[in-house]
Amino acid sequence: MATVTKDTIIGDILDIDSTTAPLFLSIGMHCLGCPASRGETIEEACAVHGVDVDELVKKINEHLAGK
């Protein structure tokens, strides 16, 4: 997979690697099965949950690189 950016759709990440779900759950995003949340970008989700988008993108990319 290419590097995840703040514009990457959450559903796309979960489809590629479902083990990223805990990273989203850790920011309070508990509705990962909801079609609306799966269609959001990482940046949109971070804005709603008050999370630093760059930090979450870094964590996701580190997680994916470690696989």
Helices and strands as residue ranges (DSSP letters): H 10-16, G 18-20, H 21-25, H 35-38, H 42-49, H 53-65
